[in-house]
Amino acid sequence: MMEDLAMQILELLMNSIQAGSRKIILKIRDSLKDNVISIDLRDDGKGMSQDLVKKVTDPFTTSRTTRKVGMGVAFMKGLTEECNGTFAVKSDVGKGTCISATVQKDFIDTPPIGDLGEMMMACIQANEDISYEMIYETDTYKFVFASSEIKEQLAGVSMLDSSILLWIKEYINQNVEGKKED
């Protein structure tokens, strides 16, 4: 297993990027009241057939040509099962994919959320042309990061500039770190 949820989520985000998505929406809900961390990831990529959806949680099923295994979805499903959670995948060819996962927040094996700023920075480095939206919510707080808004402010400057990537990482982490539900 990976050391934190951000690393798990990054694997799923990379699948969305590889699927040719133009828009990816990630919602993370960190609720002390409901004792749950929920993750909802939606993309508008190429989607999967219903046959592939049924097989996608098998680590030896992948559409990648660079390796023979696809661990991201299988690891996330395994984590949710291990941490008293739920897992679901919905997908339509040509329309995109939605992955929903939850874990019990206070379960002993539930990993910390991790570095969401680093996670988003890695996604932007993988493809800056995708519109990324990350919503992080607690019981009392909501933060929204939208790459399209950053792009608009940059007025043609690449988000791949190292100072901009580092600013994005810090901006996200400053708006999430102090708000995580302990």
Residue frames relative to the residue before (quaternion, step in Angstrom):
aa qw qx qy qz dx dy dz
M 1.0000 0.0000 0.0000 0.0000 0.00 0.00 0.00
M 0.4945 -0.6444 0.4961 0.3068 3.52 -1.22 0.49
E 0.6174 -0.6299 0.3467 0.3191 3.52 -1.14 0.68
D 0.8111 0.0581 -0.0546 0.5794 3.63 1.14 -0.37
L 0.6694 -0.5214 0.3568 0.3907 3.55 -1.29 0.33
A 0.5931 0.5821 -0.3724 0.4132 3.60 1.04 -0.69
M 0.6484 0.5030 -0.3202 0.4733 3.60 1.01 -0.74
Q 0.6269 0.5232 -0.3277 0.4752 3.58 1.05 -0.76
I 0.6737 0.4982 -0.2863 0.4647 3.55 0.90 -0.99
L 0.6129 0.5623 -0.3491 0.4317 3.59 1.01 -0.79
E 0.6136 0.5391 -0.3479 0.4601 3.60 1.00 -0.74
L 0.6692 0.4843 -0.2952 0.4801 3.60 0.96 -0.85
L 0.6382 0.5247 -0.3239 0.4610 3.58 0.99 -0.81
M 0.6385 0.5192 -0.3314 0.4615 3.59 1.00 -0.76
N 0.5904 0.5451 -0.3635 0.4714 3.60 1.11 -0.60
S 0.6551 0.5112 -0.3043 0.4658 3.58 0.96 -0.89
I 0.6379 0.5163 -0.3218 0.4722 3.57 0.99 -0.82
Q 0.6704 0.5004 -0.2877 0.4662 3.59 0.92 -0.95
A 0.6611 0.5177 -0.2985 0.4536 3.58 1.15 -0.59
G 0.5576 -0.6538 0.3737 0.3494 3.59 1.25 0.20
S 0.2620 0.7915 -0.5142 0.2012 3.58 1.13 0.53
R 0.2799 -0.7240 0.6042 0.1800 3.52 -1.22 0.62
K 0.7797 0.1243 -0.0654 0.6102 3.56 1.25 -0.53
I 0.0353 -0.7774 0.6277 -0.0193 3.53 -0.94 1.00
I 0.0850 -0.7848 0.6136 0.0174 3.55 -0.84 1.05
L 0.0585 -0.7883 0.6123 -0.0184 3.55 -0.79 1.12
K 0.0524 -0.7815 0.6216 0.0070 3.56 -0.79 1.07
I 0.0496 -0.7721 0.6336 0.0002 3.54 -0.87 1.04
R 0.0736 -0.7860 0.6138 0.0086 3.55 -0.73 1.10
D 0.0954 -0.7976 0.5953 -0.0209 3.55 -0.64 1.22
S 0.0788 0.8551 -0.4998 0.1135 3.56 0.15 1.33
L 0.3134 -0.7335 0.5817 0.1591 3.52 -0.71 1.16
K 0.6291 0.5640 -0.3209 0.4279 3.57 1.01 -0.87
D 0.7728 0.3221 -0.1639 0.5217 3.59 0.91 -0.94
N 0.3519 -0.7705 0.4616 0.2634 3.58 1.37 -0.03
V 0.5851 0.5626 -0.3625 0.4580 3.56 0.93 0.94
I 0.1366 -0.6900 0.6955 0.1470 3.48 -1.33 0.49
S 0.0490 -0.8069 0.5887 0.0024 3.57 -0.66 1.09
I 0.1540 -0.7676 0.6207 0.0421 3.50 -1.15 0.81
D 0.0141 0.7691 -0.6380 0.0336 3.56 -0.83 1.03
L 0.0312 -0.7967 0.6020 -0.0423 3.53 -0.70 1.15
R 0.0026 -0.7926 0.6082 -0.0426 3.56 -0.76 1.11
D 0.0117 0.7879 -0.6157 0.0032 3.52 -1.02 0.82
D 0.3754 -0.7060 0.5510 0.2388 3.54 -1.31 0.27
G 0.2682 0.7971 -0.4926 0.2237 3.56 1.14 0.70
K 0.7952 -0.3523 0.2249 0.4393 3.53 -1.32 -0.24
G 0.3863 -0.7430 0.4739 0.2722 3.60 1.19 -0.31
M 0.3466 -0.7213 0.5657 0.1990 3.53 -1.37 0.06
S 0.5276 -0.5891 0.5018 0.3503 3.52 -1.23 0.52
Q 0.6267 -0.5392 0.3909 0.4045 3.58 -1.19 0.38
D 0.5889 0.5583 -0.3662 0.4553 3.61 1.12 -0.56
L 0.6800 0.4728 -0.2894 0.4799 3.58 0.93 -0.88
V 0.5971 0.5596 -0.3628 0.4457 3.60 1.03 -0.72
K 0.6599 0.5133 -0.3023 0.4579 3.60 0.98 -0.84
K 0.7465 0.4066 -0.2065 0.4846 3.60 1.10 -0.70
V 0.5079 0.7262 -0.3903 0.2497 3.58 1.20 -0.51
T 0.6619 0.4961 -0.3259 0.4578 3.62 1.12 -0.39
D 0.5176 0.5828 -0.4268 0.4586 3.58 1.29 0.11
P 0.4313 -0.7344 0.4512 0.2668 3.63 -0.60 1.07
F 0.6847 0.4666 -0.2959 0.4753 3.60 1.19 -0.31
T 0.5746 0.5152 -0.3959 0.4976 3.54 1.28 0.45
T 0.2143 0.7600 -0.5900 0.1686 3.56 -0.76 1.04
S 0.3433 -0.7114 0.5669 0.2335 3.53 -1.21 0.51
R 0.4844 0.6724 -0.4309 0.3571 3.58 1.28 -0.06
T 0.3345 -0.7315 0.5581 0.2039 3.52 -1.15 0.64
T 0.6075 0.5923 -0.3467 0.3999 3.60 1.25 -0.27
R 0.7941 0.0405 -0.0467 0.6047 3.58 1.22 -0.34
K 0.5258 -0.6856 0.4306 0.2610 3.55 -1.20 0.58
V 0.7223 0.3671 -0.2430 0.5334 3.60 1.25 -0.05
G 0.1730 -0.7619 0.6163 0.0992 3.54 -1.23 0.57
M 0.1075 -0.8783 0.4654 0.0204 3.55 0.08 1.30
G 0.5356 0.6848 -0.4050 0.2831 3.63 1.06 -0.58
V 0.7232 0.4170 -0.2503 0.4903 3.58 0.69 -1.05
A 0.6463 0.5224 -0.3210 0.4544 3.60 0.95 -0.84
F 0.6546 0.5026 -0.3178 0.4668 3.60 0.95 -0.84
M 0.6622 0.5034 -0.3191 0.4541 3.60 0.90 -0.88
K 0.6457 0.5052 -0.3256 0.4710 3.58 0.94 -0.82
G 0.6494 0.5188 -0.3103 0.4615 3.59 0.96 -0.86
L 0.6414 0.5227 -0.3203 0.4613 3.57 0.98 -0.82
T 0.6677 0.4981 -0.3166 0.4538 3.59 0.87 -0.90
E 0.6488 0.5072 -0.3187 0.4693 3.60 1.00 -0.76
E 0.6688 0.5101 -0.2847 0.4599 3.56 1.04 -0.84
C 0.7803 0.3339 -0.1445 0.5087 3.59 1.09 -0.72
N 0.5908 -0.6331 0.3498 0.3574 3.58 1.03 0.88
G 0.4758 0.6913 -0.4195 0.3461 3.56 0.98 0.82
T 0.4383 -0.6487 0.5468 0.2968 3.51 -1.33 -0.41
F 0.0829 -0.7869 0.6107 0.0324 3.54 -1.24 0.47
A 0.1069 0.7833 -0.6072 0.0793 3.58 -1.00 0.83
V 0.1181 -0.7542 0.6426 0.0663 3.53 -1.20 0.72
K 0.0008 -0.7539 0.6570 -0.0079 3.54 -1.00 0.91
S 0.1097 0.8022 -0.5778 0.1031 3.54 -0.92 0.86
D 0.0884 -0.7573 0.6446 0.0560 3.52 -1.23 0.61
V 0.5130 -0.6413 0.4770 0.3129 3.55 -0.91 0.96
G 0.8272 0.2054 -0.1816 0.4904 3.54 -0.90 1.01
K 0.7281 0.4185 -0.2402 0.4868 3.60 1.23 -0.19
G 0.6071 -0.5699 0.3622 0.4189 3.58 1.09 -0.57
T 0.4173 -0.6972 0.5462 0.2036 3.49 -1.44 -0.02
C 0.1190 -0.7545 0.6414 0.0713 3.53 -1.22 0.66
I 0.0551 -0.7689 0.6368 0.0123 3.55 -0.86 1.00
S 0.0565 -0.7787 0.6248 0.0018 3.54 -0.91 1.03
A 0.0655 0.7948 -0.5978 0.0822 3.54 -0.86 0.99
T 0.0527 -0.7717 0.6316 0.0525 3.54 -1.17 0.62
V 0.0842 -0.7456 0.6553 0.0874 3.52 -1.32 0.44
Q 0.5132 -0.6016 0.5061 0.3443 3.53 -1.22 0.55
K 0.4841 -0.7258 0.4146 0.2587 3.55 -0.56 1.21
D 0.7968 0.3219 -0.1689 0.4827 3.59 0.79 -0.95
F 0.3751 0.7173 -0.5028 0.3033 3.59 1.23 0.30
I 0.5938 -0.6397 0.3593 0.3303 3.57 -0.88 0.96
D 0.7440 0.4040 -0.2274 0.4811 3.62 1.04 -0.69
T 0.4621 0.6675 -0.4651 0.3530 3.61 1.23 0.02
P 0.3461 -0.7526 0.5193 0.2101 3.59 -0.65 1.08
P 0.5980 -0.5375 0.4307 0.4099 3.60 -1.22 0.30
I 0.6420 -0.5274 0.3831 0.4037 3.56 -1.22 0.39
G 0.3279 -0.7817 0.4790 0.2279 3.59 0.92 -0.77
D 0.7221 -0.4626 0.3423 0.3839 3.52 -1.39 -0.21
L 0.1859 -0.8209 0.5347 0.0744 3.57 -0.01 1.32
G 0.5963 0.5636 -0.3582 0.4456 3.59 1.13 -0.57
E 0.6478 0.5040 -0.3016 0.4851 3.57 0.98 -0.88
M 0.6288 0.5506 -0.3211 0.4453 3.56 1.03 -0.87
M 0.7044 0.4488 -0.2690 0.4795 3.59 0.83 -0.96
M 0.5984 0.5552 -0.3574 0.4538 3.57 1.09 -0.68
A 0.6481 0.5144 -0.3114 0.4673 3.60 0.99 -0.85
C 0.6397 0.5225 -0.3283 0.4583 3.60 1.00 -0.76
I 0.6634 0.4955 -0.3063 0.4696 3.57 0.89 -0.91
Q 0.6315 0.5183 -0.3331 0.4707 3.58 1.03 -0.75
A 0.6454 0.5241 -0.3224 0.4526 3.60 1.05 -0.71
N 0.7798 -0.1615 0.1164 0.5936 3.61 1.03 -0.74
E 0.2155 -0.8204 0.5206 0.0973 3.57 -0.19 1.27
D 0.6034 0.5943 -0.3525 0.3980 3.60 1.22 -0.31
I 0.5601 0.5811 -0.3936 0.4402 3.59 1.25 -0.22
S 0.3722 -0.6826 0.5798 0.2434 3.55 -1.15 0.68
Y 0.0944 -0.8060 0.5843 0.0027 3.56 -0.46 1.27
E 0.0031 -0.7609 0.6488 0.0122 3.54 -1.03 0.83
M 0.0292 -0.7830 0.6213 -0.0120 3.55 -0.78 1.06
I 0.0871 -0.7795 0.6202 0.0141 3.54 -0.79 1.09
Y 0.0577 -0.7808 0.6220 0.0029 3.55 -0.76 1.08
E 0.0006 0.8183 -0.5723 0.0536 3.57 -0.69 1.13
T 0.1316 -0.7148 0.6761 0.1211 3.50 -1.27 0.61
D 0.7366 -0.3806 0.2878 0.4794 3.58 -1.21 -0.26
T 0.8107 0.2491 -0.0978 0.5207 3.59 1.14 -0.62
Y 0.7531 0.3549 -0.1586 0.5308 3.60 1.24 -0.10
K 0.0261 -0.7802 0.6247 0.0192 3.53 -1.18 0.64
F 0.0393 -0.7775 0.6274 -0.0142 3.55 -0.94 1.01
V 0.0926 -0.7887 0.6070 0.0306 3.57 -0.95 0.92
F 0.1026 -0.7480 0.6540 0.0466 3.52 -0.95 1.02
A 0.0068 0.7905 -0.6112 0.0381 3.57 -0.78 1.04
S 0.3854 -0.7482 0.4915 0.2240 3.58 -0.49 1.19
S 0.5909 0.5822 -0.3730 0.4157 3.60 1.08 -0.62
E 0.6436 0.5089 -0.3257 0.4697 3.60 1.04 -0.70
I 0.6334 0.5140 -0.3286 0.4760 3.58 1.03 -0.77
K 0.6389 0.5376 -0.3180 0.4491 3.58 0.94 -0.92
E 0.6457 0.5279 -0.3146 0.4532 3.54 0.97 -0.90
Q 0.6709 0.4950 -0.2922 0.4684 3.59 0.97 -0.86
L 0.6648 0.5219 -0.2984 0.4434 3.58 1.10 -0.70
A 0.1924 -0.8437 0.4845 0.1278 3.58 1.28 -0.31
G 0.8342 -0.2367 0.0878 0.4903 3.55 0.60 1.18
V 0.5565 0.5707 -0.4078 0.4453 3.61 1.22 -0.17
S 0.5006 -0.6770 0.4542 0.2912 3.58 -0.91 0.90
M 0.4447 -0.6736 0.5225 0.2749 3.54 -1.04 0.80
L 0.5784 0.6035 -0.3687 0.4065 3.60 1.25 -0.21
D 0.4153 0.6715 -0.4873 0.3731 3.58 1.26 0.02
S 0.5309 -0.6810 0.3956 0.3130 3.60 -0.72 1.04
S 0.6549 0.5066 -0.3344 0.4502 3.62 0.96 -0.73
I 0.6438 0.5021 -0.3228 0.4788 3.60 1.08 -0.66
L 0.6333 0.5233 -0.3310 0.4642 3.61 0.96 -0.82
L 0.6707 0.4847 -0.3038 0.4722 3.59 0.92 -0.87
W 0.6223 0.5274 -0.3428 0.4660 3.58 1.04 -0.72
I 0.6317 0.5306 -0.3286 0.4598 3.62 0.96 -0.88
K 0.6475 0.5210 -0.3132 0.4595 3.58 0.89 -0.93
E 0.6978 0.4664 -0.2696 0.4721 3.59 0.83 -1.01
Y 0.6273 0.5491 -0.3302 0.4427 3.59 0.98 -0.85
I 0.6705 0.4780 -0.2961 0.4840 3.58 0.88 -0.94
N 0.7007 0.4815 -0.2906 0.4390 3.58 0.75 -1.00
Q 0.6266 0.5288 -0.3403 0.4603 3.61 1.02 -0.68
N 0.7258 0.4314 -0.2388 0.4796 3.58 1.05 -0.73
V 0.7013 0.4246 -0.2639 0.5081 3.60 1.26 -0.16
E 0.6515 0.5924 -0.3365 0.3338 3.59 0.73 -1.07
G 0.7432 0.4157 -0.2371 0.4675 3.59 0.75 -0.97
K 0.6878 0.5041 -0.2629 0.4513 3.57 1.27 -0.28
K 0.4503 0.6995 -0.4600 0.3103 3.60 1.22 -0.24
E 0.4489 -0.6937 0.5059 0.2476 3.54 -1.04 0.89
D 0.1612 -0.8106 0.5584 0.0709 3.60 -0.55 1.15
